[in-house]
Amino acid sequence: MHEHELYMRRCLELAQLGIGSVSPNPMVGALLVHDGKIIAENYHQRFGGPHAEALVIEEALGKYGDRAPALFRDSTMYVSLEPCAHYGKTPPCASLLAQHQIGHVVVACRDPFDKVNGRGIALMEEAGIRITEGVLADESRWLNRRFSTRVSRQRPYVILKWAQTADGYMAPVDGTQRWITGAAAKQLVHRWRSEEDAVLVGTRTALADNPQLTVREWQGRNPKRVLIDKDLAVGAAAQLFGQQAETIVFNATKADWDRNIKYIALENFDWYLPQNILFQLYLMDVQSVIIEGGRKTLDLFFDAGLWDEARVFTSQTAWGAGVLAPVCRAAVASSQQVGHDQLNIYYHNTQRSTD
């Protein structure tokens, strides 16, 4: 089992490389071992592209040619999530492994998606493949918590993020912009944006900060930008309407699509607002969202219990007055120093299984 864990940990490392590129699919890593040596490895690299198992088979066929069929029968495939059993953007990986007669497949955990859950394993077992399940299962489920949340709860994984002063304030009372954290924290936030599907703010933040909500301090793709703007108070010249990314505007009156801007009118706007927003994002295949809004927007999701993770920066500076930051009642799961600022991570109704 220790040997299985070593190889599966490598699968999880590979899978992590797909963050920000494969949504709404899960992140998956796979490798093929023959005589104690990894002979091929890969990961799901982009949505719509080949899955990890298919890339590993392709790599092995390219390396070993006519020798590959014999190698496959004596090899073990490690994969961080159950191979799929249905046709989607690509053919089912379970069928591919059965076709190539892989001798042994080690799976971290089952895929929670209904069209796969247990069916991929059953298909491979019917083909005579020996299956081992449950190797680093908790770690695998944690890695794909965004995917699992979308599948099981029909909403995106919600990350609340804010910065606060040493004495607990997050914004000036006059609605002006004032930076709290340093350059290192800003760069980290841009990295986070590149890893998630969407970033959301409310009207007050859009008017006070005029944010771009893009990835500028990190290499990666820009997330969808989401604005809650009931009365369409944010003008067309605002930076978040720029062409760098799609912008979704939840409002009370306008339903339209103008270039990269999608206006979604919510009937009875204030009725279950966070629930309706998350459901609409779910329907658009948004798997995760960072809430970067002000106190009112953060409280919407806090009060509804619709959050999974909170990332809170605390600076060394005290203001003495201002808009108070939210108080997270969950226990601190992890803490680290980012430049001169402290970052605390909290989880809601879940517990991280591994660091």
N, C-alpha and C positions, 0 to 999 in steps of 0.2 A: 504493500500500500504506500510505503514511503516513496518508492520509485514512481508510482502513479502520481503522487502529489507533486513531485519535482517537475514532471512533464506538464501536468495540468497548470501549475503556476506559470510556466512559460506560455501556455495557451492564453491565460488571463492577461499576461503582459502584452501579448500580440493583440488580443481583442481590444485593449485600451487604446491602441493606435487608431481605431476607427471612430473615436469620440468626435462628435461634431460633423461627421460625414455620412453616417449610415442611417440616421433617423428617417422614418419611423421604425426601421428595422432594429433588432438588437445588435450589440457588439459581440462578435464571435471570433475566437482564434482557434486554429487547428494545427496539428503537426502529425507527422508519420514517423514511427520509430521502427527500425529494423536492426536486430542484433545489438540492441543497446545504444544505437546511434540515430540521431534525428536526421532523416534523409530528405525531408521537405517540410516547410512550415509557411504559414501565411495567415491572413486575417481578412475579414469582410471590410473592404476598403471604401465603398461608396454605395449609396442606395441605388438599386437597379442593376448593380454590377454583380459579378460572380461571388458566390458565398465562399467562406473560408475553406470548406472541405473540397469544393470544386477546384479552387486555386492550388491546393496541396496536391490533388490528383494530377492536375495539369503539369505542375512542376516536376513531379516524380516521373511522369510519362516522358517529359522532355529530357530529363537527366538519364534515364535508364532504358528507354526505348523498348526493345523486345524482351528485355529482362524484367520489366515492370510487373507483368501479370504474376510471375512467380514470387517476386518480392512482396506484392500486395497480400498474397495468401499467408505469408509468414510475418506480416507486419501488424503493428497496433496503431490505430488512429486515435489520437486524443483530440477531443473537441469540447469547448467550454460551454456549449449549449446543445441540447438535443438536435440532431440534424432534421431539417424540415421534411415533411411528407406530402406537401401539396405544391401545385403549380402556382407560382406568383409571377414575379418579374423573371425568375429563373426556374429551371426544372428542380424537382425535389432532390435534396442531397442524400437522403436515406436510400433512395433508389440508385443513385450514383455509386454509393459505397457497396450496395448489394451487387450491382452490375460488375464492379471490379473485384468482387470477392475479397474484401478486406477481412483478414482473419479475426481481428479483435478490435472492438471500438469501446473506448472509455469516455464516458459522458459525465460532465460535472453535474448537471441538473436538467430536468425536463423543461421544455418550452411551455410557458403558460398559455400561449395562444391556442384557442380551441381546435384549429385545424391541424395542429401539430401535437399537442400534449399527449405523449405516450404513443402516438401513431408512428412516429419515426422509428422509435425503438422496436415496436411490434413488427414493422416492415423489415427491419434488419434482422431481427431474430428469426422471422419466417424464412429469410434467405440463408440461414445457417450461420450468421455472424454471432460470435460470442460477445456479450454486452456486459460491461461493468458500469454501474451508475453510482452517483453520489460522491465523487471525488472532488473535494473543495466546493461542495454544492452551495454553502452559505456565501462564500466569496463570489461565486458566479452570479448568484441571485442579487447580491449587493451591486455588483458591477452594472447589471442591467435593471436597476431599480426604476429608471425612467420608463423603460419599455414595459416592465411589469405593472407599474402604476397606470399607464395608459390602457393596458389590456384589461386589468382587473377593476379599475375604478372609472373608466371611460372619461378620463380627464388627463391633462398633462401633469407631470411632476412639477411641483411648485417650489421654487427657491426664493425666499425673502432675503433681500440684501439691503443693508443700510450702514451708514457711518455715524458715529456719535462722538461727542466730546468727552473728556474725562469726567465731567459733571453731568453727562446724560442728555445733552441737547443735540438735535440733528439739523436744525435750520434756524435762521434768524426769524423773528416774529414779523418783520416787515415784508417778507416774501422775496427778499433779494438773495443772490447767490453768494455763498461763502464756503470755500473749500475747507474740509476738515482733515482729510488724510493726505499722505504724501505721494510721491511719484511711484514708489514700489507698489502701493495699494492700487493705484490707478491702473498700472500695467496688469496686475493680477485680475482686476475686474474685466479688462478687455480680453484677457485669456478666457475667463469664464464665459463671456458672451460668445466667443468662438465655439464653445463646447455645447451650447444650448440652442434650442430652436428659435426662441423668441425672448425679447426683453420688453417689459411693460412699465409704463409710467402713467400718472394721472395728469389732469389739466394744469394743476398748480406747478408741478415740477417742470412741465413742458414750457410754461410761461416764464417761470423764474430762472431756469437754468439754460433754456434753449439747447437741449442736448442733441447730439447727432445719433447717439445710441448705436454706434458702429464699433468695429474693431480697428483701431488705429495704432495702438501700442503693442499689438501682437499679430503674428501671421496667422490668418485663418479667414473663414467666410463670415460675413456679417449675418447676424440673426434677423428674423423678422422683427419689426418694431411695432409695438402695440400701444395705442393711446386710448385712454378712457376720457372722452370729451363730450359730455352730455349735450351741451349747447353749441358745439363747434366753435369754441372761443379761441382756439389756437389758429393763428393766421397761416396763410399759404406759404409765407416766407420762412416759416420755422424750419430749422435744420433737419428735424426728423422726417420732413417730407422730401428730402433730397433723394437723388436717384441711386444712392449706394445700396439700398435695400428696399424690400417691400414694407409698406406701412399699413397697418390695419387700425381703423378708427371706429371704436364702439361709441355710438351716439344715440340720440333719441329720435332723430328725424330723417336722416339722409341714408339712403341705400344706393350706392353707386360704385363704379370702378373707374378711376381716373389715373391712367398711366400705372405707376407703381403703388397707388394709394387705393385701398379698398375700404369703403365706408359701409359699416354694418349697423343698421338701425335696430335697436332692441325695443320691442314693444313692452310697455310698462317698465321703463328703464331701471327704476330703482328697486324693482321686485326681484329678489334673489340675484342681484347683479353679479357677484363673483361666480356663482354657480353657472349662470348663463354665459358669461365670458369664457369660462374654462370649457364648457361644453362646445361652444362654437369653435374654439381653438382645437379641441379634440377632433371635431369633424373636418378640420383643415389639416389633419395629420401632424399637428404640433405636439411633440412628445414631452417637451420641457419648456418652462418659462421662468425667467428671473424677474421678480418684481422689484424694480428699482425706484419706486415712487416715494412720495412723502408720507407723512404720518397717516393722513386720511386713507390713502390707497392701501398702505400696509395693514391698517386696522380692518379694512374690508375683508381681507383674506384671513387675518388672525381671528377676528370675531366669528367668521364662518367655519373655522377649523380647517380651512382649505390651504394647508401648507404642509410641506414635507421636510423642508430644511431651511434653516436661517443662518446667514453668514453676516456677522456683525463686526465691523471695524471700530475700535476705540482709540482715539488719539490721546496724546499726552497734554493737549491744550484744553483749558477750561474757559468757558464763555461767561458764566454767571447768569445768563438768561437766554431764552430762545424757545423754540418748539421742542418739547420733550420727546425723546425717542421712545419707541415701544419698549416694553419690558418683556423679555422672553421667559416664560415660566418653566421651560424645559431645562434639563441639566446640560451643562457644557459637555459636549462630546469630545471636542479637541480644541486646543489653543496653540497659537504660534505667533511669533513676531514677524511682521511684514514691514521692513524698514523701521520707522519709529512708531508704527501703529501695532496694536494687538488685534488679532483676528480670532474670534470665537465661533465655533460651528455648533449648531443645535439641530436635533432631529425630532420630528413630531410623530408619535405613535409608531416608531420604528427604532431599531437599534443596529448600529453598524457592527457587523460581525468580525471585521478584521481591519487592521490599519494598513 
